[in-house]
Every structure is written in structure tokens, then in C-alpha cells.
Amino acid sequence: MYFKRKAYNKLLEWKENYADSYAVLLEGARRVGKSTIVKHFAENEYRSYIMIDFSNVRDNIISCFDDIADLPMFFLRLQAETGVTLYEHESVIIFDEIQLFPKARQAIKHLVADGRYHYIETGSLISIKKNTRGILIPSEEMKIQVYPMDYEEFCEATGVNYGLIRQIYESGKPIGQETNRKLMRDLRIYMAVGGMPQAVEAYKKGYNFSRIDQIKRQIIDLYEQDFKKIDASGRISALYHSIPAQLSKGKRKFRISSVFSGKKSDKTDELLYDLIDSKTVLACYNCTKPEASLSESKDLDSYKLYLADTGLFVTLMFIDRPSVENEIYAKLLSDKLPVNLGYLYENLVAQIIAASGRELYYHTWEKPGSTHYYEVDFLTSEKSKINVFEVKSSGTGKHESLNEFSRKYSGVTGHTYLISQKDVSHEAALLKKPVYMMPFLV
């Protein structure tokens, strides 16, 4: 089943403006739909295409790359082996899971310079980095990040009127308790299912949440297998599994020491970077001195980790159970789970911000005369100002950190937002918005 994806439009822009000079590499975690997107794009936008999946490729296809110095022979052999006719300036060659065959990626420079065809690559997980050592990375390569399906894509796939949500946002007015409750329930369905295309397809087919949860567990298991290919000890998996627990404790930053005993080392740092490079998680860095350019005071040693897909986050929260029963999902959808789910909504907001193409930042600072501290959950730049976000799962009454941030950094503060399940309202300059409006705020 194919779902309409925003990456398709980015590929259209590449084909129209850059494809004669650059190949394009779609990056992202496993199972986010990269291969499906490029195959659908090639079928619709080209006269013919050849797709080589390096995770399942015959030796005779691999041997074609022995002739890469003789491109006419390379193309003849490729057509003969695949049975596909290539047409100059009307065909595309796709290298799927290119991290598994770095020689093909190195050849991109010469293939693009040849100019006969267009080239699309896809790559997953850490191996893209690990398997490029010793090869020349082509400068003739653009990158498109592919994320799990965002809320707009999910609505498009499942028949929810996203345009109506946009109209409600643009009105700037509260919609009323009953309608707001309905829109929040729709959003919680997205949180429960997530944006992995396999899970969305299962939901669209009417499968129950127990079955959808099993699909998400299979994806998590696939990630763990990939992690172990990088580090057989299972330590990357341990970092990944610790994310919900660490967020639930409300700590100022992610603590490797709570996962591994002993002192922090270069090796543990490398494992963390491998996890981040996998695109299965999102790193949110502490911005120590909020300015218009948030990256200038990015603290690489102070960060939080979120999952790239909130649906997988829900499954990981209950991964200790043999399976997650429909009852748990029913409680989530009705907002009756007996836990503080602020960190779950926080993960959703992190996913929304990241899908907009932004890096994630938060800010903490000391509270004078106290062992506690102030913290705002997310910061985004807008022209010369900084917008500030605090996320709550329920009540909106307390927002001391937002108030203090606005006072301390009044010169650079743009909008301050309190994101929750409540309807639109405001309190002086503080704007209170329901979570389903978050995509329009970034």
C-alpha cells in the first residue's frame, strides 16, 4: 500500500532543478518507507528505471560494477542482467540500501558526470557512516531526510480532514470543548499507531491495536538486530530501551551512567553517536545561551533523547510485557492511562519539530537559592527571535519556567507557547495551544 509522502515532492524538486548535476540520497531509519517512495517516484516520473537492492542482490549484478571505468559497458551489462531498457535522459537508476555496497556510492561521481541517467540512493542506519571509510564520498550528492509519517501524512492516509484542523488554527479562536476533545482523540490515535508505514497500513486495514503493536515490536526487533551488527554487546540497544524511563524521570539530561556502570568513555560516546546516527532517535541539545542562532551555544554533553516515532515510543514503554493488550491502547485513546504522560506528549512534539527540518533544543538554568532549576522543553528560531515551548499532558495552570524565560531573555523572546490537550486560550502574552496545532507553530 502506497501512502502520499512529502519526500515525493522533494524528489520532484530535485528532478526538476538538480538531477542533471546531483544524485539524491534518501536517508532515514529502517522501515520509514524510503524504498517504497523512490520506487513509486520512478514508476510515475520516468520512462524506465532499474532498482538494485543491495540487501538482496545477485552476484552477476555486483560484477557489473567491475566495469565502472567503462561506462558504456557498465550500462549494457546492467540492462542485460535486469532486462530493463534504459533511455538517455528519461531513466533513473536506484541504488537501494547503498550503505551495503560502498563501491556503488563512490561511483556516483562518475555516473552523474556521464549525464545519461539520473540516480537515486537510499540508505539506512549507522552503516552509511561505517561503510564509507576508505572511499571517496561524492560531492555530487544531495540528501533528503525521510522521517516516519507525520500527522498530516497520517491524516491523508486515514481520511482525517487535516485541512479543517488548519482552518481551526488559522481562526485563532477556541473551537469548543467537545470538538477539541474529538480532535485530541484523533491525535492520540496517531500517537498510538505512529508513523511507520507498516503500522499505518495495519490500522487502515482495521487490525486491532494488539496486532499493530506486534508490527511495531517487529520493527524494534529489527533495529536491535542492526544495533548488534555495530556493537554485539547489546549496549546500543540498552541505550535505546532506556529512553522512555529517562524521560519519565524528568532529568535535566540523558545520563549514560544510568545505563552503563563505570565512567563515561570514548567508547560509550561512540555508541551514543552510533545510536543518534541510526535516525531511530532524536537528540535534543541544551542551548546554554539562547540567541537567534541556537546552534552557537549547543552543549554536546547535555542532551535528551526521544524516539523518532511516537508510536514506537508507546510500544517501548510497555516492551517488558509479552504483548500490549487492546485495553492499554483503549486507555491511551481515552486519556485514562494511570501514569503521567507528559513525556509521551513531549516525544510527539519533538517528532513534529524534527519533521519540520529543525534541530531540537531545550534550555535549563539554575533557580536562585534552590536546588531545583528552570527548564523550557523546546526552542525554535524565527527570524531574529526565539519561540519557546513547554509541553504538558493535562493542566495548564503552572508555567513558571516560561514566565521566567520571557523575563530573563525578553530581548530575544518571540512567542511563548504552552502546549497541552486543552483548547486555545491565552494568558497575557502566553499562548495556550492544543497539541494538534503544533505542526502549524513550526
C-alpha positions in Angstrom: 0.0 0.0 0.0 1.4 3.4 -1.0 0.8 6.5 1.1 1.3 10.1 -0.1 4.6 11.3 1.3 6.2 14.8 1.5 9.5 13.3 0.4 7.9 12.7 -3.0 7.6 16.5 -3.5 11.2 17.0 -2.6 12.2 14.4 -5.2 10.2 16.3 -7.8 12.1 19.4 -6.9 15.4 17.5 -7.2 14.4 16.1 -10.6 13.3 19.5 -12.0 16.3 21.5 -10.7 19.2 19.4 -9.7 19.1 15.8 -11.1 21.4 16.6 -14.1 24.2 17.6 -11.7 23.5 15.6 -8.5 22.3 12.2 -7.3 19.9 12.3 -4.4 20.3 10.2 -1.2 17.3 9.5 0.9 18.4 8.9 4.4 16.4 7.6 7.3 15.8 4.7 9.7 14.7 1.3 8.6 11.0 0.9 7.7 10.2 4.6 7.3 9.3 4.0 3.6 12.3 5.1 1.6 12.3 2.3 -0.9 8.6 2.5 -1.4 8.8 6.2 -2.1 11.6 6.0 -4.6 10.0 3.1 -6.4 6.7 4.9 -6.7 8.5 8.0 -7.9 10.5 6.2 -10.5 7.4 4.5 -11.8 5.5 7.8 -12.2 8.2 10.2 -13.2 10.5 8.2 -15.6 10.1 6.2 -18.7 12.0 3.3 -17.1 14.1 2.5 -14.1 16.4 0.0 -12.6 16.3 -0.6 -8.9 19.2 -2.5 -7.3 18.6 -3.6 -3.7 22.0 -4.2 -2.2 20.4 -6.1 0.7 19.2 -8.8 -1.8 21.3 -8.6 -5.0 22.7 -11.3 -7.2 26.4 -11.7 -7.8 26.1 -11.1 -11.5 24.6 -7.6 -10.7 27.5 -6.9 -8.4 30.0 -7.9 -11.0 28.7 -5.2 -13.3 30.5 -2.7 -11.1 33.8 -4.2 -12.2 33.2 -2.3 -15.5 32.5 1.1 -13.9 35.6 2.6 -15.6 34.0 1.6 -18.9 30.5 3.2 -18.5 29.1 2.1 -21.9 29.9 -1.5 -21.0 28.5 -1.0 -17.4 25.2 0.2 -18.7 25.0 -2.6 -21.3 25.6 -5.2 -18.7 23.2 -3.7 -16.3 20.4 -3.7 -18.9 21.2 -7.2 -19.9 21.2 -8.5 -16.3 18.0 -6.7 -15.3 16.1 -7.0 -18.5 15.3 -3.3 -18.3 15.9 -0.9 -21.2 17.4 2.5 -20.2 16.6 5.6 -22.2 19.0 8.5 -22.1 17.7 11.5 -20.0 14.4 9.5 -19.4 15.6 6.8 -17.0 16.7 6.6 -13.4 18.9 4.0 -11.6 18.1 3.4 -8.0 20.7 2.1 -5.5 18.7 0.8 -2.6 20.4 0.3 0.8 23.6 1.7 -0.8 25.5 1.5 2.5 25.8 -2.2 1.9 27.9 -1.6 -1.2 30.1 1.5 -0.8 31.7 0.9 -4.2 28.4 1.9 -5.9 28.3 5.1 -3.8 31.8 6.0 -4.8 30.9 5.5 -8.5 28.2 8.2 -8.2 30.7 11.0 -9.1 31.4 9.4 -12.5 27.9 8.3 -13.2 26.5 11.8 -12.6 29.3 13.4 -14.7 28.4 11.0 -17.5 25.0 12.6 -17.7 22.9 9.9 -19.4 20.7 9.0 -16.5 19.5 10.1 -13.1 20.5 8.4 -9.8 18.7 7.9 -6.5 20.2 6.3 -3.5 18.6 5.1 -0.2 20.5 4.4 3.0 19.6 3.2 6.4 21.1 3.2 9.9 24.6 3.6 11.0 26.2 1.6 8.3 26.1 4.5 5.9 28.7 6.1 8.1 30.6 2.9 9.0 30.8 1.7 5.4 32.2 4.9 3.9 35.6 4.7 5.5 38.2 4.4 2.8 36.0 5.5 -0.1 35.6 8.9 -1.7 32.2 10.4 -0.7 30.7 12.0 -3.8 30.2 15.8 -3.7 27.6 15.3 -6.4 25.1 14.1 -3.9 22.1 15.8 -2.3 20.4 14.5 0.8 16.7 14.2 1.7 15.8 13.1 5.2 12.8 10.7 5.4 11.0 10.6 8.7 8.2 8.5 9.9 4.8 9.7 8.5 4.0 13.0 10.2 0.5 13.9 11.4 -0.5 15.5 8.1 0.6 12.4 6.2 -1.2 10.1 8.6 -4.4 12.1 8.3 -4.2 12.0 4.5 -3.7 8.2 4.7 -6.6 7.6 7.1 -9.2 10.0 5.9 -9.0 12.7 8.7 -9.6 16.2 7.4 -6.3 17.9 8.2 -7.3 21.0 6.2 -10.1 21.5 8.8 -7.5 21.5 11.6 -5.5 24.1 9.7 -8.7 26.3 9.4 -9.3 26.0 13.1 -5.7 27.0 13.8 -5.9 30.0 11.5 -9.1 31.2 13.1 -7.1 31.8 16.3 -10.2 31.1 18.3 -11.2 28.2 20.7 -13.2 25.5 18.9 -15.2 24.4 22.0 -14.7 21.6 24.5 -16.5 18.8 22.6 -14.7 19.4 19.2 -11.4 19.9 20.9 -11.8 16.6 22.8 -12.6 14.9 19.4 -9.5 16.4 17.7 -7.3 15.3 20.7 -8.7 11.7 20.4 -7.8 11.7 16.7 -4.3 12.8 17.6 -4.0 10.1 20.2 -4.8 7.5 17.6 -1.8 8.8 15.7 0.3 8.6 18.8 -0.8 5.0 19.4 -0.3 3.9 15.8 2.7 6.0 15.0 4.1 7.0 11.6 5.8 3.7 10.5 4.1 2.9 7.2 3.6 -0.8 8.1 1.7 0.2 11.3 -0.3 2.8 9.5 -1.3 0.2 6.8 -2.4 -2.3 9.6 -4.5 0.4 11.2 -6.1 1.4 7.8 -6.9 -2.3 7.2 -8.8 -2.4 10.5 -6.5 -4.5 12.5 -6.8 -4.2 16.3 -4.1 -2.5 18.4 -2.6 -5.7 19.7 -1.8 -6.7 16.1 -0.5 -3.2 15.4 1.7 -3.4 18.5 3.2 -6.7 17.3 4.1 -5.0 14.0 5.9 -2.2 15.9 7.7 -4.8 18.1 9.0 -6.4 14.9 10.4 -3.0 13.8 12.0 -2.5 17.2 13.5 -6.0 17.0 14.8 -5.2 13.5 16.5 -2.1 14.9 18.0 -4.2 17.7 19.5 -6.6 15.2 21.0 -3.7 13.3 22.4 -2.3 16.6 24.1 -5.6 17.3 25.8 -5.6 13.9 27.5 -2.4 15.1 28.1 -3.5 18.7 27.5 -7.1 19.5 27.4 -6.5 23.3 23.9 -5.0 23.0 24.8 -1.7 24.6 23.3 0.4 21.9 20.0 -1.5 22.4 20.3 -0.7 26.1 20.6 3.0 25.4 17.6 2.8 23.1 15.5 1.0 25.6 16.3 3.4 28.4 14.8 6.5 26.7 11.2 6.3 28.0 12.4 5.6 31.6 14.9 8.5 31.5 12.3 10.9 30.1 9.7 9.8 32.7 12.1 10.9 35.5 12.3 14.4 34.2 16.1 14.7 34.4 18.0 17.6 33.0 19.8 15.5 30.5 20.2 11.9 29.3 22.6 10.0 31.6 24.7 7.3 30.0 25.8 6.4 33.6 22.3 5.2 34.4 22.6 2.6 31.6 26.3 1.6 31.9 28.2 1.3 35.1 31.6 2.9 35.3 33.0 6.1 34.0 32.0 7.7 30.7 34.5 6.9 28.0 35.2 7.5 24.3 33.7 4.1 23.6 30.4 4.9 25.3 30.3 8.2 23.5 30.8 6.4 20.2 27.9 4.0 21.0 25.7 7.0 21.7 26.7 8.7 18.4 26.0 5.5 16.6 22.5 5.4 18.1 21.9 9.0 17.0 23.3 8.3 13.5 20.8 5.5 13.2 18.0 8.0 12.8 15.9 5.9 15.2 16.2 8.6 17.9 16.2 12.3 18.0 18.8 14.3 20.0 17.7 17.5 21.7 20.6 19.6 22.9 20.8 22.1 25.7 21.2 25.6 24.4 23.2 27.2 27.2 22.8 30.8 26.0 19.6 31.3 23.9 20.3 33.5 21.0 18.9 33.9 17.5 21.4 31.2 16.4 20.7 28.4 18.8 23.5 26.2 17.5 26.1 28.7 18.7 25.6 27.6 22.3 24.7 24.0 21.7 26.1 21.8 24.5 27.1 18.5 23.0 27.5 17.0 26.5 24.0 18.0 27.7 21.1 16.5 25.7 17.9 14.5 25.9 16.9 11.6 23.6 13.5 11.0 22.1 12.3 8.3 19.7 11.9 9.3 16.1 8.4 7.7 16.1 6.0 8.2 19.0 4.1 5.0 18.0 7.3 3.0 18.7 7.7 5.0 21.9 4.3 3.8 23.1 5.3 0.2 22.4 8.7 0.6 24.0 7.0 1.9 27.2 5.4 -1.5 27.6 8.1 -3.6 26.0 8.5 -5.7 29.2 5.1 -7.3 28.6 4.8 -10.2 26.2 2.3 -8.1 24.2 0.4 -4.9 24.8 -3.3 -5.6 25.1 -6.0 -3.6 23.4 -7.1 -2.4 26.9 -3.9 -0.3 27.3 -4.4 1.3 23.9 -8.1 1.9 24.8 -7.0 3.8 27.9 -4.4 5.8 26.0 -7.0 6.8 23.4 -9.4 7.9 26.2 -6.6 9.6 28.1 -7.1 7.2 31.1 -3.7 5.6 31.5 -2.7 5.8 35.2 0.6 7.5 34.6 1.8 11.0 34.0 2.2 11.0 30.2 3.8 14.4 29.9 6.9 12.8 28.5 4.9 11.0 25.8 3.4 14.3 24.5 6.9 15.7 24.8 8.2 13.0 22.5 5.4 13.8 20.0 6.3 17.5 20.0 10.0 16.6 19.4 9.0 14.4 16.5 6.9 17.3 15.0 9.7 19.8 15.3 12.3 17.4 13.8 10.0 16.5 10.9 9.9 20.2 10.0 13.6 20.0 9.4 14.7 21.8 12.6 17.3 20.7 15.1 16.0 20.2 18.6 17.0 22.5 21.5 15.9 23.0 25.1 17.2 25.3 27.9 17.8 24.8 31.6 19.1 27.3 34.1 19.6 27.5 37.8 16.9 28.7 40.2 18.5 31.1 42.6 18.5 29.9 46.2 17.2 26.5 45.3 18.5 23.0 44.3 15.8 23.0 41.6 16.1 24.6 38.2 14.1 26.2 35.4 13.5 24.4 32.2 11.7 25.0 28.9 11.2 22.0 26.7 11.9 23.3 23.2 13.3 26.4 21.5 12.9 27.3 17.8 14.3 30.3 15.9 12.0 32.6 13.9 13.9 35.4 12.2 15.8 37.2 15.0 13.6 35.9 17.8 13.3 32.6 19.7 9.9 30.9 20.2 9.6 28.9 23.5 7.6 25.8 24.1 6.5 24.0 27.3 4.6 20.7 26.9 2.1 19.4 29.5 -0.2 16.4 29.3 -3.0 17.9 31.3 -3.2 21.1 33.3 -2.0 24.5 32.1 -2.0 26.4 35.3 1.7 26.3 36.2 4.2 27.7 33.8 6.9 29.3 36.0 9.8 28.5 33.6 8.1 30.1 30.6 7.4 33.2 32.6 11.0 33.4 33.9 12.4 32.7 30.4 10.4 35.6 28.9 11.7 37.9 31.7 15.3 36.8 31.5 15.5 36.8 27.7 13.0 39.4 26.9 15.2 40.9 24.1 15.1 37.7 22.0 11.9 36.0 23.1 9.3 35.8 20.3 6.2 33.8 21.1 5.8 31.7 24.3 3.6 28.6 23.9 2.1 26.2 26.4 1.2 23.0 24.5 -1.4 20.7 26.1 -4.6 18.9 25.5 -6.7 22.0 26.3 -8.4 24.3 23.8 -7.0 27.5 22.5 -6.6 30.3 25.1 -4.1 32.9 26.2 -2.8 34.4 29.4 -1.3 37.8 28.7 1.5 37.1 26.1 1.4 33.4 26.8 -0.3 31.4 24.0 -2.0 28.2 25.0 -2.5 25.7 22.1 -3.7 22.1 21.9 -1.0 19.6 20.7 -2.7 19.0 17.3 -1.8 22.6 16.4 1.9 22.1 17.0 2.7 21.5 13.3 1.5 25.0 12.4 3.7 26.6 15.0 7.0 25.4 13.5 
